[in-house]
Amino acid sequence: MSKKTEVAVIGCGIIGMTTALRLSEAGWSPIVISKDDYSSTTSAAAAAFWYPYHAEPAIKVSAWAEKSLAVYRIHNDDAATGVRWTEFTEYFVPEASDPWWSNLVDNYRRLGLVELAAGSRSASSFAVPVIDTSVYLNYVHDLLRSRQVQFVSSDLSSLEEALAWAPSIVNCSGVGAIQLAKDSDLHPARGQIVRIKRRPDHAGFVDLTQEPAIAHVTPRTHDTVLGGTYEANVSTLAPDWDEAARTLERCQAICPALASISLEDVLGISCGLRPVRSSVRVEAEHVNGHPIVHNYGHGGAGFTLAWGCAEEVCLLLDKAVQQSV
């Protein structure tokens, strides 16, 4: 097997497409295989802002997240990417300590105790990139097309089926890895967000103290996202309007600017299935002499980890192919 050749990348969400782009830049010829268009993936339904949510282990996630943050700095304030650094206020229980990632973000500071309609909270402030998925996924897809990366529509039932396209595989199939990789450690966690009309007074907020219910407000380029839910082992993608109403109530309790929101302001509901695992799986193996690198299980941190994980995949695939020669 030659060192640089075709490689099948399974999945075309943010993990699959960033991985394919980094592989292409490293001299590989990736072929992206997915049953869905990238606009129909869980990534397209994400809020999305840089935040290491339900992704372990922290020591690896920290390195991947920091590398991804560096890429978003390059893409910041570019209309073509839809990336914009945004100030967030996070509310948490009074006794909570600073998160491990507080030294990675811009301008992290504790704000002390505050009283909200949702109750007494401690608060912190920090600035992170918000990634408008409707813009950013198009941006990455266009970069791949400009490099003549091939996209194939196929509903695979096994990893080995991808060998029909290439002698090496990178598995970025998200919750699809439950079947494709027979991974019993992986499970879906349904997330639902509400998109509303963007207003100038919308500011970024996060409150996870009521999990599995979530309250976050994410202002983006063309809309504002209200979240949401974390429903472990739920795989339905049907919109739940009752839950959407509860999401609005939770967000109004922490963001007074949302008090006057009506149904006419609601643009839609989006649902996705987070691929949750005890630890993100970025590792290589050989199956019948063929290198397979896995890159899935990112929980609610796909955009947060995508670029860092993609770089590690390139290193792992190089090493795995060398071992196959």
C-alpha positions as CSV (number, residue, x, y, z in Angstrom):
1,M,0.0,0.0,0.0
2,S,1.4,3.4,-0.9
3,K,1.9,6.0,1.8
4,K,-0.5,8.5,0.3
5,T,-3.6,7.2,-1.6
6,E,-7.3,7.3,-1.5
7,V,-9.0,7.2,1.9
8,A,-12.7,6.7,2.6
9,V,-14.1,9.2,5.1
10,I,-17.4,8.0,6.5
11,G,-19.6,10.9,7.5
12,C,-20.1,14.5,6.3
13,G,-20.9,16.4,9.4
14,I,-18.3,18.9,10.8
15,I,-16.1,16.0,12.0
16,G,-16.1,14.2,8.7
17,M,-15.6,17.3,6.5
18,T,-12.8,18.9,8.6
19,T,-11.1,15.5,8.7
20,A,-11.4,15.2,4.9
21,L,-10.0,18.7,4.4
22,R,-7.0,18.1,6.6
23,L,-6.3,14.8,4.9
24,S,-6.5,16.5,1.5
25,E,-4.1,19.2,2.6
26,A,-1.8,16.4,3.8
27,G,-1.6,14.8,0.4
28,W,-4.4,12.2,0.7
29,S,-7.3,11.8,-1.7
30,P,-10.3,11.6,0.6
31,I,-13.7,10.3,-0.6
32,V,-16.5,11.4,1.7
33,I,-19.2,8.8,2.0
34,S,-22.5,9.6,3.8
35,K,-26.2,8.7,3.5
36,D,-27.1,12.3,4.3
37,D,-26.2,15.6,2.8
38,Y,-24.1,17.8,5.1
39,S,-27.0,20.2,5.5
40,S,-29.1,17.4,7.1
41,T,-26.5,16.3,9.7
42,T,-26.5,16.8,13.4
43,S,-23.8,19.5,12.8
44,A,-26.3,21.5,10.9
45,A,-28.7,21.5,13.9
46,A,-26.0,22.7,16.3
47,A,-26.1,26.1,17.9
48,A,-22.9,26.1,17.6
49,F,-20.3,27.8,19.9
50,W,-17.0,26.7,21.3
51,Y,-17.8,24.9,24.5
52,P,-16.5,21.5,25.6
53,Y,-19.8,20.0,26.4
54,H,-20.1,16.3,27.3
55,A,-16.7,15.3,25.9
56,E,-14.1,13.3,27.8
57,P,-11.2,12.9,28.7
58,A,-10.4,16.4,29.6
59,I,-6.6,16.1,29.0
60,K,-7.2,15.1,25.3
61,V,-10.2,17.3,24.8
62,S,-8.2,20.3,26.0
63,A,-5.5,19.8,23.3
64,W,-8.1,19.2,20.5
65,A,-10.2,22.2,21.7
66,E,-7.3,24.5,21.8
67,K,-6.2,23.6,18.3
68,S,-9.7,24.1,17.0
69,L,-9.9,27.5,18.8
70,A,-6.8,28.6,16.9
71,V,-8.5,27.8,13.6
72,Y,-11.6,29.8,14.5
73,R,-9.3,32.7,15.3
74,I,-8.1,32.6,11.7
75,H,-11.8,32.4,10.5
76,N,-13.0,35.1,12.8
77,D,-15.0,38.1,11.4
78,D,-15.0,36.7,7.9
79,A,-18.5,36.8,6.3
80,A,-17.6,33.7,4.3
81,T,-17.2,31.6,7.4
82,G,-19.9,33.0,9.7
83,V,-17.5,32.9,12.7
84,R,-17.7,35.7,15.2
85,W,-16.2,36.0,18.7
86,T,-19.0,36.6,21.2
87,E,-19.2,37.4,24.9
88,F,-21.1,34.8,26.9
89,T,-22.3,34.8,30.5
90,E,-22.4,31.4,32.1
91,Y,-24.6,30.8,35.2
92,F,-23.8,27.9,37.6
93,V,-24.4,26.7,41.1
94,P,-22.8,29.1,43.7
95,E,-20.2,26.5,45.0
96,A,-18.9,25.6,41.5
97,S,-15.2,26.1,40.7
98,D,-13.9,27.5,37.4
99,P,-14.1,25.0,34.5
100,W,-10.8,23.4,33.3
101,W,-11.1,25.3,30.0
102,S,-11.2,28.7,31.6
103,N,-7.6,29.4,30.7
104,L,-8.2,28.7,27.0
105,V,-11.0,31.2,26.3
106,D,-10.7,35.0,26.1
107,N,-11.3,37.3,29.0
108,Y,-12.5,34.7,31.5
109,R,-13.6,36.3,34.7
110,R,-15.9,35.5,37.7
111,L,-18.8,37.9,38.2
112,G,-20.0,36.8,41.6
113,L,-23.6,35.9,42.7
114,V,-26.6,37.2,40.7
115,E,-30.3,36.9,41.2
116,L,-32.3,35.7,38.2
117,A,-35.9,34.7,37.6
118,A,-34.5,31.1,37.5
119,G,-33.0,31.5,40.9
120,S,-29.7,32.5,42.5
121,R,-26.6,31.7,40.4
122,S,-22.9,32.4,40.4
123,A,-21.8,33.8,37.1
124,S,-18.7,34.1,34.8
125,S,-18.0,35.9,31.6
126,F,-15.8,34.9,28.6
127,A,-15.6,35.3,24.9
128,V,-15.6,32.4,22.4
129,P,-16.4,31.9,18.7
130,V,-20.0,31.4,17.6
131,I,-20.1,29.4,14.4
132,D,-23.1,30.0,12.2
133,T,-23.6,26.5,10.9
134,S,-25.6,27.5,7.9
135,V,-22.6,29.5,6.7
136,Y,-19.7,27.5,8.1
137,L,-20.7,24.1,6.8
138,N,-21.1,25.6,3.3
139,Y,-17.6,27.2,3.7
140,V,-15.9,23.9,4.5
141,H,-17.9,22.0,1.8
142,D,-16.8,24.6,-0.8
143,L,-13.1,24.2,0.3
144,L,-13.4,20.5,-0.2
145,R,-15.0,20.9,-3.6
146,S,-12.3,23.3,-4.6
147,R,-9.8,20.5,-3.9
148,Q,-11.8,18.1,-6.0
149,V,-12.8,16.0,-3.0
150,Q,-15.4,13.4,-4.1
151,F,-18.7,13.1,-2.2
152,V,-20.6,9.7,-2.4
153,S,-24.1,9.1,-1.2
154,S,-24.4,5.6,0.3
155,D,-26.0,4.1,3.4
156,L,-23.3,1.7,4.6
157,S,-24.2,-1.2,6.8
158,S,-20.6,-2.0,7.7
159,L,-17.2,-0.3,7.7
160,E,-15.8,-2.9,5.3
161,E,-18.3,-1.7,2.6
162,A,-16.3,1.5,2.4
163,L,-13.3,-0.5,1.1
164,A,-15.0,-0.6,-2.3
165,W,-13.9,3.1,-2.6
166,A,-10.5,3.2,-0.9
167,P,-8.0,0.9,0.9
168,S,-8.1,3.0,4.1
169,I,-11.0,4.2,6.1
170,V,-11.6,7.1,8.6
171,N,-14.8,6.5,10.5
172,C,-16.5,9.9,11.3
173,S,-20.0,8.4,11.4
174,G,-21.2,9.9,14.8
175,V,-24.0,7.9,16.2
176,G,-23.8,5.7,13.1
177,A,-20.7,4.1,14.8
178,I,-23.1,2.2,17.1
179,Q,-23.8,0.0,14.1
180,L,-20.7,0.4,11.9
181,A,-18.2,0.0,14.7
182,K,-20.4,-2.1,16.9
183,D,-19.7,0.3,19.7
184,S,-21.8,-0.4,22.8
185,D,-20.1,2.5,24.7
186,L,-21.7,5.0,22.3
187,H,-25.3,6.3,22.6
188,P,-27.4,9.1,21.1
189,A,-28.4,12.1,23.1
190,R,-31.2,14.1,21.4
191,G,-30.8,17.8,21.3
192,Q,-33.5,20.3,20.2
193,I,-33.0,24.0,19.6
194,V,-35.4,26.9,18.7
195,R,-34.3,29.4,16.2
196,I,-35.8,32.9,16.5
197,K,-35.3,36.2,14.7
198,R,-32.1,38.0,15.6
199,R,-32.3,41.2,17.6
200,P,-29.5,43.6,18.5
201,D,-30.1,43.2,22.3
202,H,-29.7,39.4,22.2
203,A,-26.6,38.4,24.2
204,G,-24.9,35.0,24.8
205,F,-25.9,33.1,28.0
206,V,-25.4,29.5,29.2
207,D,-27.1,27.9,32.2
208,L,-26.7,24.1,32.6
209,T,-27.8,24.0,36.2
210,Q,-31.1,22.4,35.3
211,E,-29.7,19.5,33.2
212,P,-31.0,17.5,31.4
213,A,-32.9,20.7,30.6
214,I,-30.6,23.4,29.1
215,A,-30.9,27.1,28.8
216,H,-28.6,28.9,26.4
217,V,-28.9,31.9,24.1
218,T,-26.6,32.0,21.1
219,P,-26.8,35.0,18.8
220,R,-25.6,34.2,15.3
221,T,-25.3,36.0,12.0
222,H,-28.8,35.5,10.8
223,D,-30.7,34.3,13.8
224,T,-30.6,33.6,17.5
225,V,-30.6,30.0,18.8
226,L,-32.3,29.1,22.1
227,G,-31.4,25.7,23.6
228,G,-32.4,23.2,24.5
229,T,-32.4,19.6,25.6
230,Y,-30.1,16.8,26.4
231,E,-32.1,13.6,26.1
232,A,-29.9,10.5,26.6
233,N,-30.8,7.4,24.5
234,V,-33.5,9.2,22.7
235,S,-33.2,9.0,18.9
236,T,-36.3,10.6,17.5
237,L,-35.9,13.7,15.4
238,A,-39.5,14.8,15.4
239,P,-39.9,18.4,16.7
240,D,-41.5,18.7,20.1
241,W,-43.3,22.0,20.3
242,D,-44.2,21.6,23.9
243,E,-40.5,21.2,24.7
244,A,-39.8,24.3,22.5
245,A,-42.2,26.3,24.7
246,R,-40.4,25.1,27.8
247,T,-37.0,26.1,26.3
248,L,-38.3,29.6,25.6
249,E,-39.5,29.8,29.2
250,R,-36.1,28.7,30.6
251,C,-34.2,31.2,28.3
252,Q,-36.6,34.1,29.3
253,A,-35.8,33.4,32.9
254,I,-32.2,34.2,32.4
255,C,-32.4,36.7,29.5
256,P,-34.8,39.6,30.0
257,A,-34.4,40.7,26.3
258,L,-36.4,37.6,25.4
259,A,-39.5,38.6,27.4
260,S,-41.4,39.9,24.4
261,I,-40.7,36.9,22.1
262,S,-43.8,35.6,20.4
263,L,-44.6,32.7,18.1
264,E,-44.2,35.1,15.1
265,D,-40.5,35.4,16.1
266,V,-39.9,31.7,15.9
267,L,-38.1,30.7,12.7
268,G,-38.1,26.9,13.3
269,I,-37.0,24.0,15.4
270,S,-33.9,21.9,14.7
271,C,-33.1,18.5,16.2
272,G,-29.9,16.4,16.2
273,L,-28.4,13.4,17.9
274,R,-25.2,14.0,19.8
275,P,-22.8,11.0,19.7
276,V,-22.0,10.5,23.4
277,R,-19.3,8.2,24.6
278,S,-17.3,7.7,27.9
279,S,-14.4,9.1,25.9
280,V,-14.0,10.5,22.4
281,R,-12.6,7.8,20.2
282,V,-9.7,8.9,18.0
283,E,-7.6,5.8,17.5
284,A,-6.4,3.5,14.7
285,E,-6.8,-0.2,14.2
286,H,-6.3,-2.7,11.3
287,V,-9.1,-4.9,9.9
288,N,-8.0,-7.6,7.5
289,G,-4.8,-5.6,6.8
290,H,-6.7,-2.3,6.1
291,P,-6.0,0.8,8.3
292,I,-9.1,2.2,10.0
293,V,-9.0,5.4,12.0
294,H,-11.9,6.2,14.2
295,N,-13.0,9.8,15.0
296,Y,-16.3,9.9,16.7
297,G,-18.0,10.2,20.1
298,H,-17.6,14.0,20.5
299,G,-20.8,14.4,22.5
300,G,-22.0,18.0,22.3
301,A,-18.5,19.3,21.3
302,G,-18.2,18.5,17.6
303,F,-17.4,22.0,16.4
304,T,-15.2,22.6,19.6
305,L,-13.0,19.6,18.8
306,A,-13.3,19.1,15.0
307,W,-10.0,20.7,13.8
308,G,-7.9,19.3,16.6
309,C,-9.2,15.8,16.1
310,A,-8.7,16.1,12.3
311,E,-5.0,16.9,12.8
312,E,-4.6,13.8,15.0
313,V,-6.4,11.6,12.5
314,C,-3.8,12.6,9.9
315,L,-0.9,11.5,12.2
316,L,-2.7,8.3,13.1
317,L,-3.4,7.4,9.4
318,D,0.2,8.0,8.3
319,K,1.4,5.7,11.1
320,A,-1.2,3.0,10.4
321,V,-0.5,2.9,6.7
322,Q,3.3,2.7,7.3
323,Q,2.6,-0.3,9.6
324,S,0.6,-1.9,6.8
325,V,3.4,-1.7,4.2
